[in-house]
Amino acid sequence: MTEYETSCLGKTRFLTRQDARRRARQIRREGGPHFRSYPCRFCDLFHVGNLPGHASHLRTTPHGVYHLKDLNP
Ligand SMILES: [Zn+2]
């Protein structure tokens, strides 16, 4: 796995750090892992996550995720 694959590819992208932090708090409230938000140097947006390779939770949340393409059709 490259750093790009573990820290960016397939992860939810947030336009602002505030959005990413809000999502991280929501996941935590739902009993998920304690994610943190971080700026991505590959796409220049923000993601939430913890350790590389542990991002699968983001794709399986019952409340879904939103992607950049949804915000900018
Ligand atoms: Zn990224």
N, CA, C, O and the ligand as a Tripos MOL2 file, in Angstrom:
@<TRIPOS>MOLECULE
protein
  293   291    74     0     0
PROTEIN
NO_CHARGES

@<TRIPOS>ATOM
      1 N           0.8370   -1.2000    0.0000 N.3       1 MET1
      2 CA          0.0000    0.0000    0.0000 C.3       1 MET1
      3 C           0.8730    1.2520    0.0000 C.2       1 MET1
      4 O           1.8270    1.3730    0.7700 O.2       1 MET1
      5 N           0.5210    2.1650   -0.8770 N.am      2 THR2
      6 CA          1.2320    3.4350   -0.8730 C.3       2 THR2
      7 C           0.5690    4.3920    0.1150 C.2       2 THR2
      8 O          -0.5380    4.1400    0.5910 O.2       2 THR2
      9 N           1.2480    5.4720    0.4130 N.am      3 GLU3
     10 CA          0.6700    6.4570    1.3200 C.3       3 GLU3
     11 C          -0.6040    7.0430    0.7110 C.2       3 GLU3
     12 O          -1.5740    7.3180    1.4170 O.2       3 GLU3
     13 N          -0.5860    7.2270   -0.5910 N.am      4 TYR4
     14 CA         -1.7830    7.7360   -1.2590 C.3       4 TYR4
     15 C          -2.9690    6.7950   -1.0480 C.2       4 TYR4
     16 O          -4.0810    7.2400   -0.7620 O.2       4 TYR4
     17 N          -2.7230    5.5050   -1.1900 N.am      5 GLU5
     18 CA         -3.8060    4.5350   -1.0430 C.3       5 GLU5
     19 C          -4.3540    4.5010    0.3800 C.2       5 GLU5
     20 O          -5.5570    4.3350    0.5820 O.2       5 GLU5
     21 N          -3.4800    4.6560    1.3560 N.am      6 THR6
     22 CA         -3.9310    4.5480    2.7390 C.3       6 THR6
     23 C          -4.4960    5.8460    3.2790 C.2       6 THR6
     24 O          -5.3190    5.8180    4.1940 O.2       6 THR6
     25 N          -4.0860    6.9670    2.7490 N.am      7 SER7
     26 CA         -4.5050    8.2380    3.3490 C.3       7 SER7
     27 C          -5.4660    9.0390    2.4990 C.2       7 SER7
     28 O          -5.9940   10.0470    2.9670 O.2       7 SER7
     29 N          -5.7130    8.6260    1.2630 N.am      8 CYS8
     30 CA         -6.5690    9.4320    0.3980 C.3       8 CYS8
     31 C          -7.5260    8.5770   -0.4260 C.2       8 CYS8
     32 O          -8.7390    8.7850   -0.3800 O.2       8 CYS8
     33 N          -7.0010    7.6360   -1.1660 N.am      9 LEU9
     34 CA         -7.8210    6.8600   -2.1040 C.3       9 LEU9
     35 C          -8.9910    6.1840   -1.4050 C.2       9 LEU9
     36 O          -8.8070    5.4420   -0.4400 O.2       9 LEU9
     37 N         -10.1990    6.4470   -1.9010 N.am     10 GLY10
     38 CA        -11.3760    5.7770   -1.3790 C.3      10 GLY10
     39 C         -11.9420    6.3800   -0.1070 C.2      10 GLY10
     40 O         -12.9830    5.9390    0.3800 O.2      10 GLY10
     41 N         -11.2600    7.3940    0.4400 N.am     11 LYS11
     42 CA        -11.7510    7.9930    1.6750 C.3      11 LYS11
     43 C         -12.7100    9.1410    1.3560 C.2      11 LYS11
     44 O         -12.6670    9.7500    0.2870 O.2      11 LYS11
     45 N         -13.5700    9.4020    2.3300 N.am     12 THR12
     46 CA        -14.4790   10.5300    2.1790 C.3      12 THR12
     47 C         -13.6960   11.8360    2.2100 C.2      12 THR12
     48 O         -12.8060   12.0200    3.0400 O.2      12 THR12
     49 N         -14.0340   12.7280    1.3050 N.am     13 ARG13
     50 CA        -13.3560   14.0120    1.2580 C.3      13 ARG13
     51 C         -14.2640   15.1020    1.8080 C.2      13 ARG13
     52 O         -15.4480   15.1730    1.4780 O.2      13 ARG13
     53 N         -13.6910   15.9420    2.6470 N.am     14 PHE14
     54 CA        -14.4300   17.0510    3.2290 C.3      14 PHE14
     55 C         -13.8190   18.3540    2.7460 C.2      14 PHE14
     56 O         -12.6030   18.4940    2.6150 O.2      14 PHE14
     57 N         -14.7060   19.3000    2.4870 N.am     15 LEU15
     58 CA        -14.2270   20.5680    1.9380 C.3      15 LEU15
     59 C         -13.5130   21.4150    2.9710 C.2      15 LEU15
     60 O         -12.6120   22.1860    2.6420 O.2      15 LEU15
     61 N         -13.9190   21.2660    4.2180 N.am     16 THR16
     62 CA        -13.3040   22.0670    5.2730 C.3      16 THR16
     63 C         -12.9320   21.1880    6.4550 C.2      16 THR16
     64 O         -13.4750   20.0960    6.6230 O.2      16 THR16
     65 N         -12.0120   21.6620    7.2640 N.am     17 ARG17
     66 CA        -11.6240   20.9270    8.4610 C.3      17 ARG17
     67 C         -12.8000   20.8130    9.4220 C.2      17 ARG17
     68 O         -12.9510   19.8130   10.1240 O.2      17 ARG17
     69 N         -13.6410   21.8650    9.4430 N.am     18 GLN18
     70 CA        -14.8080   21.8320   10.3280 C.3      18 GLN18
     71 C         -15.7290   20.6730    9.9570 C.2      18 GLN18
     72 O         -16.2320   19.9770   10.8400 O.2      18 GLN18
     73 N         -15.9520   20.4610    8.6700 N.am     19 ASP19
     74 CA        -16.7910   19.3460    8.2310 C.3      19 ASP19
     75 C         -16.1780   18.0140    8.6410 C.2      19 ASP19
     76 O         -16.8820   17.1120    9.0960 O.2      19 ASP19
     77 N         -14.8850   17.8960    8.4800 N.am     20 ALA20
     78 CA        -14.2100   16.6490    8.8230 C.3      20 ALA20
     79 C         -14.2920   16.3910   10.3310 C.2      20 ALA20
     80 O         -14.5200   15.2610   10.7610 O.2      20 ALA20
     81 N         -14.1080   17.4290   11.1140 N.am     21 ARG21
     82 CA        -14.1780   17.2660   12.5760 C.3      21 ARG21
     83 C         -15.5920   16.8890   13.0170 C.2      21 ARG21
     84 O         -15.7830   16.0700   13.9160 O.2      21 ARG21
     85 N         -16.5740   17.5050   12.3630 N.am     22 ARG22
     86 CA        -17.9600   17.1990   12.7040 C.3      22 ARG22
     87 C         -18.2570   15.7240   12.4030 C.2      22 ARG22
     88 O         -18.9270   15.0490   13.1850 O.2      22 ARG22
     89 N         -17.7690   15.2460   11.3020 N.am     23 ARG23
     90 CA        -17.9880   13.8440   10.9330 C.3      23 ARG23
     91 C         -17.2680   12.9180   11.9110 C.2      23 ARG23
     92 O         -17.8010   11.8750   12.2900 O.2      23 ARG23
     93 N         -16.0780   13.2920   12.3090 N.am     24 ALA24
     94 CA        -15.3290   12.4770   13.2550 C.3      24 ALA24
     95 C         -16.0710   12.3830   14.5850 C.2      24 ALA24
     96 O         -16.1060   11.3250   15.2120 O.2      24 ALA24
     97 N         -16.6600   13.4900   15.0070 N.am     25 ARG25
     98 CA        -17.4300   13.4730   16.2570 C.3      25 ARG25
     99 C         -18.6720   12.6080   16.1160 C.2      25 ARG25
    100 O         -19.0520   11.8990   17.0480 O.2      25 ARG25
    101 N         -19.3050   12.6660   14.9470 N.am     26 GLN26
    102 CA        -20.5060   11.8580   14.7080 C.3      26 GLN26
    103 C         -20.1680   10.3720   14.7840 C.2      26 GLN26
    104 O         -20.8940    9.5930   15.4020 O.2      26 GLN26
    105 N         -19.0780    9.9920   14.1600 N.am     27 ILE27
    106 CA        -18.6480    8.5900   14.1900 C.3      27 ILE27
    107 C         -18.4030    8.1540   15.6300 C.2      27 ILE27
    108 O         -18.7880    7.0570   16.0340 O.2      27 ILE27
    109 N         -17.7560    9.0290   16.3980 N.am     28 ARG28
    110 CA        -17.4590    8.7200   17.7890 C.3      28 ARG28
    111 C         -18.7450    8.5450   18.6000 C.2      28 ARG28
    112 O         -18.8480    7.6380   19.4260 O.2      28 ARG28
    113 N         -19.7150    9.4140   18.3570 N.am     29 ARG29
    114 CA        -21.0010    9.3180   19.0620 C.3      29 ARG29
    115 C         -21.7020    8.0090   18.7530 C.2      29 ARG29
    116 O         -22.4110    7.4660   19.6000 O.2      29 ARG29
    117 N         -21.5130    7.5100   17.5690 N.am     30 GLU30
    118 CA        -22.1730    6.2800   17.1470 C.3      30 GLU30
    119 C         -21.4340    5.0410   17.6390 C.2      30 GLU30
    120 O         -21.8100    3.9160   17.3080 O.2      30 GLU30
    121 N         -20.3990    5.2430   18.4150 N.am     31 GLY31
    122 CA        -19.6790    4.1120   18.9690 C.3      31 GLY31
    123 C         -18.4990    3.6700   18.1290 C.2      31 GLY31
    124 O         -17.9020    2.6220   18.3760 O.2      31 GLY31
    125 N         -18.1700    4.4720   17.1400 N.am     32 GLY32
    126 CA        -17.0470    4.1300   16.2720 C.3      32 GLY32
    127 C         -15.7240    4.5270   16.8930 C.2      32 GLY32
    128 O         -15.6680    5.0160   18.0210 O.2      32 GLY32
    129 N         -14.6790    4.3110   16.1480 N.am     33 PRO33
    130 CA        -13.3440    4.6780   16.6260 C.3      33 PRO33
    131 C         -13.1920    6.1850   16.7420 C.2      33 PRO33
    132 O         -13.9540    6.9480   16.1480 O.2      33 PRO33
    133 N         -12.2130    6.5960   17.5050 N.am     34 HIS34
    134 CA        -11.9750    8.0200   17.7040 C.3      34 HIS34
    135 C         -11.0840    8.5370   16.5730 C.2      34 HIS34
    136 O          -9.8580    8.5600   16.6790 O.2      34 HIS34
    137 N         -11.7340    8.9450   15.5020 N.am     35 PHE35
    138 CA        -10.9860    9.4500   14.3670 C.3      35 PHE35
    139 C         -10.5480   10.8860   14.6020 C.2      35 PHE35
    140 O         -11.0840   11.5950   15.4540 O.2      35 PHE35
    141 N          -9.5800   11.2820   13.8350 N.am     36 ARG36
    142 CA         -9.2030   12.6890   13.8360 C.3      36 ARG36
    143 C          -9.2450   13.1770   12.3940 C.2      36 ARG36
    144 O          -9.1910   12.3890   11.4500 O.2      36 ARG36
    145 N          -9.3410   14.4760   12.2490 N.am     37 SER37
    146 CA         -9.3580   15.0470   10.9090 C.3      37 SER37
    147 C          -7.9360   15.4410   10.5280 C.2      37 SER37
    148 O          -7.1230   15.7830   11.3870 O.2      37 SER37
    149 N          -7.6510   15.3900    9.2540 N.am     38 TYR38
    150 CA         -6.3320   15.7980    8.8000 C.3      38 TYR38
    151 C          -6.4070   16.3400    7.3810 C.2      38 TYR38
    152 O          -7.1930   15.8550    6.5670 O.2      38 TYR38
    153 N          -5.5980   17.3350    7.0870 N.am     39 PRO39
    154 CA         -5.5370   17.8480    5.7200 C.3      39 PRO39
    155 C          -4.7800   16.8590    4.8500 C.2      39 PRO39
    156 O          -3.7910   16.2620    5.2760 O.2      39 PRO39
    157 N          -5.2600   16.6950    3.6260 N.am     40 CYS40
    158 CA         -4.6420   15.7330    2.7230 C.3      40 CYS40
    159 C          -3.7380   16.4570    1.7330 C.2      40 CYS40
    160 O          -4.1390   17.4340    1.1000 O.2      40 CYS40
    161 N          -2.5360   15.9680    1.6150 N.am     41 ARG41
    162 CA         -1.6100   16.6310    0.6960 C.3      41 ARG41
    163 C          -1.7590   16.1310   -0.7370 C.2      41 ARG41
    164 O          -1.1200   16.6410   -1.6580 O.2      41 ARG41
    165 N          -2.6120   15.1260   -0.9070 N.am     42 PHE42
    166 CA         -2.8080   14.5970   -2.2560 C.3      42 PHE42
    167 C          -3.9600   15.2960   -2.9700 C.2      42 PHE42
    168 O          -3.8410   15.6470   -4.1440 O.2      42 PHE42
    169 N          -5.0820   15.5010   -2.2640 N.am     43 CYS43
    170 CA         -6.2420   16.1180   -2.9150 C.3      43 CYS43
    171 C          -6.5170   17.5170   -2.3800 C.2      43 CYS43
    172 O          -7.4380   18.1810   -2.8570 O.2      43 CYS43
    173 N          -5.7390   17.9860   -1.3980 N.am     44 ASP44
    174 CA         -5.9140   19.3220   -0.8370 C.3      44 ASP44
    175 C          -7.2640   19.5070   -0.1480 C.2      44 ASP44
    176 O          -7.7330   20.6320    0.0180 O.2      44 ASP44
    177 N          -7.8850   18.3940    0.2530 N.am     45 LEU45
    178 CA         -9.1120   18.4780    1.0470 C.3      45 LEU45
    179 C          -8.8220   17.8350    2.3990 C.2      45 LEU45
    180 O          -7.6660   17.6830    2.7940 O.2      45 LEU45
    181 N          -9.8930   17.4610    3.1040 N.am     46 PHE46
    182 CA         -9.7090   16.9030    4.4380 C.3      46 PHE46
    183 C         -10.3320   15.5280    4.5200 C.2      46 PHE46
    184 O         -11.3340   15.2440    3.8630 O.2      46 PHE46
    185 N          -9.7290   14.6720    5.3370 N.am     47 HIS47
    186 CA        -10.2810   13.3520    5.5950 C.3      47 HIS47
    187 C         -10.3580   13.1500    7.0980 C.2      47 HIS47
    188 O          -9.7480   13.8890    7.8710 O.2      47 HIS47
    189 N         -11.1110   12.1430    7.4990 N.am     48 VAL48
    190 CA        -11.0550   11.7120    8.8800 C.3      48 VAL48
    191 C         -10.5450   10.2800    8.8980 C.2      48 VAL48
    192 O         -10.8410    9.4960    7.9960 O.2      48 VAL48
    193 N          -9.7900    9.9450    9.9120 N.am     49 GLY49
    194 CA         -9.2630    8.5940    9.9990 C.3      49 GLY49
    195 C          -8.3430    8.4730   11.1970 C.2      49 GLY49
    196 O          -8.0980    9.4450   11.9110 O.2      49 GLY49
    197 N          -7.8440    7.2830   11.4050 N.am     50 ASN50
    198 CA         -6.8630    7.1120   12.4680 C.3      50 ASN50
    199 C          -5.5860    6.5500   11.8770 C.2      50 ASN50
    200 O          -4.7490    7.3000   11.3750 O.2      50 ASN50
    201 N          -5.4320    5.2500   11.9330 N.am     51 LEU51
    202 CA         -4.2240    4.6730   11.3940 C.3      51 LEU51
    203 C          -4.4330    4.2530    9.9480 C.2      51 LEU51
    204 O          -5.5310    3.8300    9.5850 O.2      51 LEU51
    205 N          -3.4240    4.3590    9.1300 N.am     52 PRO52
    206 CA         -3.5480    3.9070    7.7430 C.3      52 PRO52
    207 C          -4.0020    2.4540    7.6960 C.2      52 PRO52
    208 O          -3.5200    1.6120    8.4540 O.2      52 PRO52
    209 N          -4.9340    2.1750    6.7970 N.am     53 GLY53
    210 CA         -5.4090    0.8120    6.6600 C.3      53 GLY53
    211 C          -6.6170    0.5000    7.5190 C.2      53 GLY53
    212 O          -7.1330   -0.6170    7.4800 O.2      53 GLY53
    213 N          -7.0830    1.4860    8.3060 N.am     54 HIS54
    214 CA         -8.2380    1.2680    9.1660 C.3      54 HIS54
    215 C          -9.4200    2.1350    8.7360 C.2      54 HIS54
    216 O         -10.2350    2.5300    9.5690 O.2      54 HIS54
    217 N          -9.5120    2.4220    7.4790 N.am     55 ALA55
    218 CA        -10.5190    3.3720    7.0100 C.3      55 ALA55
    219 C         -11.8140    2.7110    6.5770 C.2      55 ALA55
    220 O         -12.7470    3.3950    6.1570 O.2      55 ALA55
    221 N         -11.8860    1.3970    6.6720 N.am     56 SER56
    222 CA        -13.0600    0.7180    6.1260 C.3      56 SER56
    223 C         -14.3470    1.1530    6.8150 C.2      56 SER56
    224 O         -15.4210    1.1110    6.2140 O.2      56 SER56
    225 N         -14.2420    1.5720    8.0790 N.am     57 HIS57
    226 CA        -15.4310    2.0130    8.8050 C.3      57 HIS57
    227 C         -16.1460    3.1350    8.0600 C.2      57 HIS57
    228 O         -17.3750    3.2070    8.0720 O.2      57 HIS57
    229 N         -15.3890    3.9960    7.4210 N.am     58 LEU58
    230 CA        -15.9710    5.1410    6.7470 C.3      58 LEU58
    231 C         -16.8960    4.7210    5.6160 C.2      58 LEU58
    232 O         -17.8350    5.4420    5.2790 O.2      58 LEU58
    233 N         -16.6380    3.5770    5.0380 N.am     59 ARG59
    234 CA        -17.4340    3.1550    3.9000 C.3      59 ARG59
    235 C         -18.6270    2.3000    4.3200 C.2      59 ARG59
    236 O         -19.4340    1.8990    3.4810 O.2      59 ARG59
    237 N         -18.7360    2.0220    5.6190 N.am     60 THR60
    238 CA        -19.7860    1.1370    6.0720 C.3      60 THR60
    239 C         -20.6870    1.7850    7.1120 C.2      60 THR60
    240 O         -21.4610    1.0890    7.7700 O.2      60 THR60
    241 N         -20.6060    3.0910    7.2740 N.am     61 THR61
    242 CA        -21.4650    3.7340    8.2580 C.3      61 THR61
    243 C         -22.9080    3.7130    7.7730 C.2      61 THR61
    244 O         -23.1610    3.8790    6.5800 O.2      61 THR61
    245 N         -23.8500    3.5110    8.6790 N.am     62 PRO62
    246 CA        -25.2660    3.4540    8.2860 C.3      62 PRO62
    247 C         -25.7980    4.7920    7.8010 C.2      62 PRO62
    248 O         -26.8380    4.8450    7.1450 O.2      62 PRO62
    249 N         -25.1060    5.8510    8.1110 N.am     63 HIS63
    250 CA        -25.5870    7.1780    7.7310 C.3      63 HIS63
    251 C         -24.9690    7.6640    6.4290 C.2      63 HIS63
    252 O         -25.2270    8.7800    5.9790 O.2      63 HIS63
    253 N         -24.1550    6.8120    5.8390 N.am     64 GLY64
    254 CA        -23.5820    7.1630    4.5500 C.3      64 GLY64
    255 C         -22.4840    8.2030    4.6770 C.2      64 GLY64
    256 O         -22.1570    8.6660    5.7690 O.2      64 GLY64
    257 N         -21.9400    8.5480    3.5540 N.am     65 VAL65
    258 CA        -20.8900    9.5380    3.5040 C.3      65 VAL65
    259 C         -21.2000   10.4980    2.3720 C.2      65 VAL65
    260 O         -21.9950   10.1840    1.4870 O.2      65 VAL65
    261 N         -20.5910   11.6350    2.3970 N.am     66 TYR66
    262 CA        -20.7630   12.4810    1.2360 C.3      66 TYR66
    263 C         -19.4180   12.7560    0.5940 C.2      66 TYR66
    264 O         -18.3870   12.8720    1.2550 O.2      66 TYR66
    265 N         -19.4760   12.8520   -0.6970 N.am     67 HIS67
    266 CA        -18.2600   13.0130   -1.4670 C.3      67 HIS67
    267 C         -18.2440   14.3680   -2.1470 C.2      67 HIS67
    268 O         -19.2750   15.0270   -2.2800 O.2      67 HIS67
    269 N         -17.1060   14.7560   -2.5570 N.am     68 LEU68
    270 CA        -16.9400   16.0560   -3.2110 C.3      68 LEU68
    271 C         -17.8690   16.1840   -4.4040 C.2      68 LEU68
    272 O         -18.4400   17.2500   -4.6350 O.2      68 LEU68
    273 N         -18.0250   15.1140   -5.1590 N.am     69 LYS69
    274 CA        -18.8530   15.2000   -6.3640 C.3      69 LYS69
    275 C         -20.3130   15.4720   -6.0290 C.2      69 LYS69
    276 O         -21.0520   16.0110   -6.8530 O.2      69 LYS69
    277 N         -20.7360   15.0940   -4.8060 N.am     70 ASP70
    278 CA        -22.1070   15.3560   -4.3970 C.3      70 ASP70
    279 C         -22.3230   16.8300   -4.0700 C.2      70 ASP70
    280 O         -23.4320   17.3490   -4.1980 O.2      70 ASP70
    281 N         -21.2830   17.4770   -3.6600 N.am     71 LEU71
    282 CA        -21.3950   18.8920   -3.3010 C.3      71 LEU71
    283 C         -21.2390   19.7820   -4.5290 C.2      71 LEU71
    284 O         -21.7140   20.9180   -4.5520 O.2      71 LEU71
    285 N         -20.5840   19.2670   -5.5230 N.am     72 ASN72
    286 CA        -20.3420   20.0400   -6.7330 C.3      72 ASN72
    287 C         -20.7490   19.2470   -7.9710 C.2      72 ASN72
    288 O         -19.8960   18.7510   -8.7070 O.2      72 ASN72
    289 N         -22.0270   19.1330   -8.1890 N.am     73 PRO73
    290 CA        -22.5040   18.3240   -9.3140 C.3      73 PRO73
    291 C         -22.1060   18.9310  -10.6590 C.2      73 PRO73
    292 O         -22.4310   18.3730  -11.7080 O.2      73 PRO73
    293 ZN         -7.0450   13.1000   -0.1280 Zn       74 ZN74
@<TRIPOS>BOND
     1     1     2 1
     2     2     3 1
     3     3     4 2
     4     3     5 am
     5     5     6 1
     6     6     7 1
     7     7     8 2
     8     7     9 am
     9     9    10 1
    10    10    11 1
    11    11    12 2
    12    11    13 am
    13    13    14 1
    14    14    15 1
    15    15    16 2
    16    15    17 am
    17    17    18 1
    18    18    19 1
    19    19    20 2
    20    19    21 am
    21    21    22 1
    22    22    23 1
    23    23    24 2
    24    23    25 am
    25    25    26 1
    26    26    27 1
    27    27    28 2
    28    27    29 am
    29    29    30 1
    30    30    31 1
    31    31    32 2
    32    31    33 am
    33    33    34 1
    34    34    35 1
    35    35    36 2
    36    35    37 am
    37    37    38 1
    38    38    39 1
    39    39    40 2
    40    39    41 am
    41    41    42 1
    42    42    43 1
    43    43    44 2
    44    43    45 am
    45    45    46 1
    46    46    47 1
    47    47    48 2
    48    47    49 am
    49    49    50 1
    50    50    51 1
    51    51    52 2
    52    51    53 am
    53    53    54 1
    54    54    55 1
    55    55    56 2
    56    55    57 am
    57    57    58 1
    58    58    59 1
    59    59    60 2
    60    59    61 am
    61    61    62 1
    62    62    63 1
    63    63    64 2
    64    63    65 am
    65    65    66 1
    66    66    67 1
    67    67    68 2
    68    67    69 am
    69    69    70 1
    70    70    71 1
    71    71    72 2
    72    71    73 am
    73    73    74 1
    74    74    75 1
    75    75    76 2
    76    75    77 am
    77    77    78 1
    78    78    79 1
    79    79    80 2
    80    79    81 am
    81    81    82 1
    82    82    83 1
    83    83    84 2
    84    83    85 am
    85    85    86 1
    86    86    87 1
    87    87    88 2
    88    87    89 am
    89    89    90 1
    90    90    91 1
    91    91    92 2
    92    91    93 am
    93    93    94 1
    94    94    95 1
    95    95    96 2
    96    95    97 am
    97    97    98 1
    98    98    99 1
    99    99   100 2
   100    99   101 am
   101   101   102 1
   102   102   103 1
   103   103   104 2
   104   103   105 am
   105   105   106 1
   106   106   107 1
   107   107   108 2
   108   107   109 am
   109   109   110 1
   110   110   111 1
   111   111   112 2
   112   111   113 am
   113   113   114 1
   114   114   115 1
   115   115   116 2
   116   115   117 am
   117   117   118 1
   118   118   119 1
   119   119   120 2
   120   119   121 am
   121   121   122 1
   122   122   123 1
   123   123   124 2
   124   123   125 am
   125   125   126 1
   126   126   127 1
   127   127   128 2
   128   127   129 am
   129   129   130 1
   130   130   131 1
   131   131   132 2
   132   131   133 am
   133   133   134 1
   134   134   135 1
   135   135   136 2
   136   135   137 am
   137   137   138 1
   138   138   139 1
   139   139   140 2
   140   139   141 am
   141   141   142 1
   142   142   143 1
   143   143   144 2
   144   143   145 am
   145   145   146 1
   146   146   147 1
   147   147   148 2
   148   147   149 am
   149   149   150 1
   150   150   151 1
   151   151   152 2
   152   151   153 am
   153   153   154 1
   154   154   155 1
   155   155   156 2
   156   155   157 am
   157   157   158 1
   158   158   159 1
   159   159   160 2
   160   159   161 am
   161   161   162 1
   162   162   163 1
   163   163   164 2
   164   163   165 am
   165   165   166 1
   166   166   167 1
   167   167   168 2
   168   167   169 am
   169   169   170 1
   170   170   171 1
   171   171   172 2
   172   171   173 am
   173   173   174 1
   174   174   175 1
   175   175   176 2
   176   175   177 am
   177   177   178 1
   178   178   179 1
   179   179   180 2
   180   179   181 am
   181   181   182 1
   182   182   183 1
   183   183   184 2
   184   183   185 am
   185   185   186 1
   186   186   187 1
   187   187   188 2
   188   187   189 am
   189   189   190 1
   190   190   191 1
   191   191   192 2
   192   191   193 am
   193   193   194 1
   194   194   195 1
   195   195   196 2
   196   195   197 am
   197   197   198 1
   198   198   199 1
   199   199   200 2
   200   199   201 am
   201   201   202 1
   202   202   203 1
   203   203   204 2
   204   203   205 am
   205   205   206 1
   206   206   207 1
   207   207   208 2
   208   207   209 am
   209   209   210 1
   210   210   211 1
   211   211   212 2
   212   211   213 am
   213   213   214 1
   214   214   215 1
   215   215   216 2
   216   215   217 am
   217   217   218 1
   218   218   219 1
   219   219   220 2
   220   219   221 am
   221   221   222 1
   222   222   223 1
   223   223   224 2
   224   223   225 am
   225   225   226 1
   226   226   227 1
   227   227   228 2
   228   227   229 am
   229   229   230 1
   230   230   231 1
   231   231   232 2
   232   231   233 am
   233   233   234 1
   234   234   235 1
   235   235   236 2
   236   235   237 am
   237   237   238 1
   238   238   239 1
   239   239   240 2
   240   239   241 am
   241   241   242 1
   242   242   243 1
   243   243   244 2
   244   243   245 am
   245   245   246 1
   246   246   247 1
   247   247   248 2
   248   247   249 am
   249   249   250 1
   250   250   251 1
   251   251   252 2
   252   251   253 am
   253   253   254 1
   254   254   255 1
   255   255   256 2
   256   255   257 am
   257   257   258 1
   258   258   259 1
   259   259   260 2
   260   259   261 am
   261   261   262 1
   262   262   263 1
   263   263   264 2
   264   263   265 am
   265   265   266 1
   266   266   267 1
   267   267   268 2
   268   267   269 am
   269   269   270 1
   270   270   271 1
   271   271   272 2
   272   271   273 am
   273   273   274 1
   274   274   275 1
   275   275   276 2
   276   275   277 am
   277   277   278 1
   278   278   279 1
   279   279   280 2
   280   279   281 am
   281   281   282 1
   282   282   283 1
   283   283   284 2
   284   283   285 am
   285   285   286 1
   286   286   287 1
   287   287   288 2
   288   287   289 am
   289   289   290 1
   290   290   291 1
   291   291   292 2
@<TRIPOS>SUBSTRUCTURE
     1 MET1         2 RESIDUE 1 A MET
     2 THR2         6 RESIDUE 1 A THR
     3 GLU3        10 RESIDUE 1 A GLU
     4 TYR4        14 RESIDUE 1 A TYR
     5 GLU5        18 RESIDUE 1 A GLU
     6 THR6        22 RESIDUE 1 A THR
     7 SER7        26 RESIDUE 1 A SER
     8 CYS8        30 RESIDUE 1 A CYS
     9 LEU9        34 RESIDUE 1 A LEU
    10 GLY10       38 RESIDUE 1 A GLY
    11 LYS11       42 RESIDUE 1 A LYS
    12 THR12       46 RESIDUE 1 A THR
    13 ARG13       50 RESIDUE 1 A ARG
    14 PHE14       54 RESIDUE 1 A PHE
    15 LEU15       58 RESIDUE 1 A LEU
    16 THR16       62 RESIDUE 1 A THR
    17 ARG17       66 RESIDUE 1 A ARG
    18 GLN18       70 RESIDUE 1 A GLN
    19 ASP19       74 RESIDUE 1 A ASP
    20 ALA20       78 RESIDUE 1 A ALA
    21 ARG21       82 RESIDUE 1 A ARG
    22 ARG22       86 RESIDUE 1 A ARG
    23 ARG23       90 RESIDUE 1 A ARG
    24 ALA24       94 RESIDUE 1 A ALA
    25 ARG25       98 RESIDUE 1 A ARG
    26 GLN26      102 RESIDUE 1 A GLN
    27 ILE27      106 RESIDUE 1 A ILE
    28 ARG28      110 RESIDUE 1 A ARG
    29 ARG29      114 RESIDUE 1 A ARG
    30 GLU30      118 RESIDUE 1 A GLU
    31 GLY31      122 RESIDUE 1 A GLY
    32 GLY32      126 RESIDUE 1 A GLY
    33 PRO33      130 RESIDUE 1 A PRO
    34 HIS34      134 RESIDUE 1 A HIS
    35 PHE35      138 RESIDUE 1 A PHE
    36 ARG36      142 RESIDUE 1 A ARG
    37 SER37      146 RESIDUE 1 A SER
    38 TYR38      150 RESIDUE 1 A TYR
    39 PRO39      154 RESIDUE 1 A PRO
    40 CYS40      158 RESIDUE 1 A CYS
    41 ARG41      162 RESIDUE 1 A ARG
    42 PHE42      166 RESIDUE 1 A PHE
    43 CYS43      170 RESIDUE 1 A CYS
    44 ASP44      174 RESIDUE 1 A ASP
    45 LEU45      178 RESIDUE 1 A LEU
    46 PHE46      182 RESIDUE 1 A PHE
    47 HIS47      186 RESIDUE 1 A HIS
    48 VAL48      190 RESIDUE 1 A VAL
    49 GLY49      194 RESIDUE 1 A GLY
    50 ASN50      198 RESIDUE 1 A ASN
    51 LEU51      202 RESIDUE 1 A LEU
    52 PRO52      206 RESIDUE 1 A PRO
    53 GLY53      210 RESIDUE 1 A GLY
    54 HIS54      214 RESIDUE 1 A HIS
    55 ALA55      218 RESIDUE 1 A ALA
    56 SER56      222 RESIDUE 1 A SER
    57 HIS57      226 RESIDUE 1 A HIS
    58 LEU58      230 RESIDUE 1 A LEU
    59 ARG59      234 RESIDUE 1 A ARG
    60 THR60      238 RESIDUE 1 A THR
    61 THR61      242 RESIDUE 1 A THR
    62 PRO62      246 RESIDUE 1 A PRO
    63 HIS63      250 RESIDUE 1 A HIS
    64 GLY64      254 RESIDUE 1 A GLY
    65 VAL65      258 RESIDUE 1 A VAL
    66 TYR66      262 RESIDUE 1 A TYR
    67 HIS67      266 RESIDUE 1 A HIS
    68 LEU68      270 RESIDUE 1 A LEU
    69 LYS69      274 RESIDUE 1 A LYS
    70 ASP70      278 RESIDUE 1 A ASP
    71 LEU71      282 RESIDUE 1 A LEU
    72 ASN72      286 RESIDUE 1 A ASN
    73 PRO73      290 RESIDUE 1 A PRO
    74 ZN74       293 GROUP 0 **** ****
